[in-house]
Amino acid sequence: MSVFNMKNITPQESKEAEKPLVMLVDDEVENLNVLRQLLEKKFQIITGLNGQEAIQLIDNMKDPTKIQLIISDQRMPNITGVEFLERIVERMPNTIRIILTGYSDTQVIIDAINKAKLYKFITKPFDPIELTLTVQRGIEAFQMRQELIEYSTNLEKIVADRTEELNDKNDKLIEALNALEKLSLSDQLTGVHNRYFLNKFLPPELEKIKREYSENKYHDNQLGFLMVDIDFFKEVNDIYGHDAGDKVLVKFAKIFTETCRQSDWVCRWGGEEFVIIARGLTREELQGLAQRIIRNVATHKFELGCGQSISKSCSIGITSFPFIKEQFSKLSWQQTLNLADLALYLAKNNGRATWVSLFEGSAKPEDSIYEESMINLKKVIDDEKISYCSPKALNSF
């Protein structure tokens, strides 16, 4: 007959509920009674007459981990004390385990200490004071371990919460930085790209083209540069005011964007000047793009507000990079863009509303080709170091 009593699991008084829960396992009732009388003043006690019964009690408990300490006799029928404790190690890893054993079983217990993860073994006959102190220290060890586990869990939660908070702040910071960079890469008035965008993204694009050239690939896949200027733009500001001028600039940018391909870059270079970067177009295709831009601008009515509208035109200078196909690094992209600016100058000095294209000439260029062009473009063209193309005859340099 079991000496297990339900009142030992569910104490009726709050003070009893606060006592640590201890399980006693022994196949001799007398031993259980002695241990109970020794410990019940300070601890809640539940008992089992053998290992199997104790395991059944543990299985039927809602939370067996509340058992803070187990004292088990070693010699019991069916399973020994060590075997019983081995079986519950995984279910109750933090519960303190103590074995009561005779001297003859000492070596067996020592060999099994690691398997059952024993806190201590006490030999019979035991000293009541020593046993009580051992149980008290075992309970303190259990409670200290639980406090450490709780602290560690809370610390992990705090770290996880802080990490999540930092990640959230970091995501917001990245989002803000991306938004800020987007603003810094865009012209605030027209919404198209700006000079900073070109300085940031054009060099890596040119490196890609350089690699293709080094591998003898896509030699016709140059980067087209179109320098566009609004003709007589100053008159808009002088006659209609700067607000009207801003509206014209915004509409010009929209016309450029709608005329160009999605892969093309439209950039406001400054004032009324825009730069268009177009990859993968031949010389003739670049000139065709320039002609479409000029036509779309000429056929558009620019609304200024208050029922007022005006017509405008634009001039375009065209070059491509690399400017000299067989000498990729002969001119930098900035120098090539300056040649596009020279072409724009020619277009504006030959009636405006037109385009001029400067490209590699038939004569072998010298190292000073860029400097010569900046000083006397006409001579460089006459010497066939640079060629030009225009729908109008060039009357002035």
N, C-alpha and C positions, 0 to 999 in steps of 0.2 A: 504493500500500500504506500502511495506517495505521500510524502510529508509536505508537498507543495500546497500553499494556501494563497488564494486569490487576493486576500487582504494585504499580502506582502507586495503585490504588484501595483495595486491601486489604493494607496493609503488614504485614509479618510480625513486626516488633519493636514493643514497646510504646512506645519512644521515638519511632519513626516515626509511630505512631498519634496521638501528642500534637501532631505538627506540623500547622499550619494547611493546609487543602486548597486548592490553587490550580489553576485550569484555564488551559492555554495553547492558543490556537487560531491556526493559521497554515498556509497552503497550501504553505509552503516548509519542508522538513524541516530544512535548515541553520539557519533562524531558530529553529525549535523546539528544536534541540539547543543552540544558544547560550543561549536563555532557560532551558532546563532546567539546564544546567551552572551558570548564574549563580544560580539560586534553590533548587536541590534540597537544599542543605545545611540550609536553614532551613524548607523547606516540602515538603509532599507535592505531587507534580505528576501531573496527568492531562492528556492532550493530545488535540487533534482537528485533522485536516488541513484542515477547512473548517467553515463554520457549520452545514451540514446534519448532518455527522457529530457535531459537538459537541451539537447538539440531540438527536440520537438517543442519545448517551451520557447526557445529562441525563434523558431520558425513561426510560431503563433503570435509573437509580439509584433505590434505595429512598428515599433522602432527599437530593435534589439541593441542598437549602438548606444542606447541610454545606460546600458549596463557598463559601469565604469571599471569594475574589477571582478574577476572570477577566481575562486579558489577551488581547485579540484584535487581529489585524491587520485593517486596514480593507479593503484590496483583496484579495478572495478570489473564486473562481468561484461562480456561482449566487446567493449572497447576500453582501452586504458585511458588514463587522464591525458597523457600526451597526445594520443590519437584523437581524442575528443577536441582538444584545443587546436590541433592541426586543422581539423575540419572547419573550424569557425574563424580561422585567421583572416580569410578574404572577406567574410561578411562583417567582421568586427575587428578591423586592423588596429584600432587605437585602444581597444579594451586591454587593461592590464591583466596578465595571466600568471597565476601562482600555482605551483604543484606542491602537494603534501605527499611525502614519500618516506618509506623506511630506508635504513642505511643500505640494505641489500640492493636497492634500485637506483642508488646514486649515480653509478656509471651510465646506466641507461638514460637517466634524465639528462646528464651532461651531454651525451651524444645527441639527444633530441632537442636541446635548447634552441638551436637555430631553426629547426623545422616548426616547432610550436611557438617560436618567438616568445619565450618565457621571460617574464620580468625577474622571477626568482623562484627557487625551490627551497622548501622548508622541510627539514627532516623531523620524523616522529621519534619520540614524543617531543612536541614543540613547547616552547616557552610562551605562555599567553601574552606576556608583555611584549616580547619580541615580535610575535605574530601581529599583535594589534598595531605596533609601530610600523611594521612592514606594510600592513594594509593601508595605514594612514599615509605613508610615504607614496605608496602606489597610487592612491586616489589623488594625491597632490600632483604626481607626475602626469596622470591622465588629464586632470583639469588644466595643468600648465600647457600640455600639448594641445588641448582643445582651444585654449586662449591663443596660442601661437597660430593654430590653423585658422581661427576666426580672424585674427589680426592679418594673417597672410591673405586670406580671402578678401577682407575689406581693403587691404592695400592693393591687391590685384584689381579690385573693382575701381578703386580711386585712380590707379594708374590707367586702367582701361577707359574710364570716364575722361580723365585728363587727356589721354591720347586721342580719344574721339573728338574732344573739344579742340585740341591743337590741330588735328587733321581738318576739322571743319573750318577753323580759322585760316589754316593754310590754304584750303580750297578757295575760301573767299578772297584771300590775299592774291592767289594765282589768278582768280577771275578778275579781280580789280586791276592787277598788273597787265593781264591780257587786254582788258578794256582800255587801260591807259596807253598800252603800246599801240592798240588799234587806232586810238585817237592821235597818237604821235606819228603814225604812218599815213594818216589821211589828212587831206586839206580840209580845214574846218568849214570853209565856205561851200565848196563844191562837192565834197564827199569823195573825190577821186584821190589817188595816191599823191604823195608829195616827194620832195627831194630826199628826205630821210629814208623813205621806202626804197628808192633807187639805190642809195648808198648801201643799204642793208642787204637787199636781195639780188641786185644785179651782179656783183662779184661772184657769188656761188653759181649763178646761171652761166656766166662766162667761163667759169672753170669747167662746167659740164660740157660746154661747146668745145673748149680746148682739148678735153679728153677725146671727144669724138674726132677732132681734127688729127690728134696724135695717132689715132687708130685708123686713120684714112676713111672715116665714115662721115656721111652727111656734109660734104664740102659745099653743097648748095644751101645748106640749112643755116644761113646766117641770121643775125639778129638785126632787124631793121629799126633805125632811129628816125622818127619824124618829129621835127621841131616845128610847132604850130604857133602862129601869132595872130591875134585878132586885129584886123586892119582898122586903123583910126579909132582905136578904143578910147583914147583920151577924150575924144569929142563927146562920147556918151557921158562920162563923168562931168565934163565941163558944162554941157547943155542940160542934161537931165538929172544930174546929181549922182552921188556915189551909191545910193540905194538902187537906182536904175542900173548902174554899172554892175553891181553885185548880181542882179537878176540876169543880166546878159551873160556873165561868167558862169553862173549855175546852168543856164540853158546850153551854153557852148559845151560844157563838160558832159551834159546829158547827150547831146548830138554825137560827140566823139565816142562815148561809151556805146551808144546804140549802133553806130556805124561800124565800130571795130568788133572783132571776135571776142568771145568771153575770155579766151586765153591771152589776149593782148593786155598790156598795161597802159592805162591812161593816167598821166601824172601832171599835176599843176607844177610847173617849174618856177613860177613866180610872176606876179602881176597878171598880164594877159597872155603869158606864154605857157604852152603846154608841151609835154613830151609824150610821144606814143612809142612804146616798145612792142614790136611785132616779130615773133619768131616763125621761121619756116616759110617765109614768103620770098619769092624771087624778086629781082630788081623791078621787073615789069609789074608784078603783083603789088609791090609797095607803092609804085606810082599810081596804080589803079585805086588803091586804098586812099591815097592822098586826093585823087580826083573825086572820089565819092564823098569824102569829107567836105571838100570845097563846094560841091554841088548841093549837099544836104544843108550846109550853112546858108548858101545863097538863096535857097527856096524856102527858108523858114522866116516867119515873122516873129520878131522878138518883142513880147509883151512887156511893157514897162509899168503898167498900172494906170488907172484913171483913163482908160480908153486909148492910151498911147501905145504905138508899136513902131518898130524901126526894122530896117533890113541891114544886115551886116555881111562881111566877107572875111576870109582868112587867107593867110599865105603860109606855105609849108616848105621847109628844107628837109631833104632826105639824104641819109647815108646808111651804111650797114657796117656791122662789126662781125669779123675782123675787116677792117677797111682794105687791107691788102691780103688776099687769100693765102698766098704762099708764105706770108710772114705774119703769123698770128699776133705776135707781141710787138709788131712794128709801131702801132699806135695804141694808146690806152683807150678805154671806153670814153673817158672824159674828153680826150683829144678828138675822138671820132664824133662825139656830140658837138664839140666846137666846130667841126667841119659842117655838121648839119646846120649849125647856127649861121655859118658863112653862106650856105645854100639858101637859108631863109632870107638873109640879107639881099642876096641876088634876086630872089623872088619879089621882095618888097620894092626893090629898085627897078623892077621891070613890070610895073603896072599893078602889082598886088593881085589878090584873088587867083593866085597861080601857085605852082610848085616848081622847085628846082631840085634835081638830084645830082649829087656829087659821088663819083665812084672811082675805082681804081683805073688808072690810065694804061696806055699801051707801052709806055716807056718804063724801063726799070727804075723804081723809085730810089732815091738816095736817103741816107740817114736823116738828112735835114728836111725831109719832105713836109713835115708838119710846120716847122718854123717858116719855111718858104711860103707855104700856103697862107699863113697868118699875115705875112708881110706883103706878098704880092700874088694873090690867087690867079690873076690873069696870066701872069708869066708861067706859073706852074701848069695852067691849062694849055697855054700855047705850046709848052714843051712836052705836052701829052703825058705828064706825070699823073695828072688827075683829069678825068673826063666829066662832062656834065650832060644832063638831059633836061629839057624843059618844053612844055607845050607852046611856049612863046620864045621868040628869038631874044637872046640876051643882048640888050643894047648898052648896059652900063655895069661896070664893076665897082 
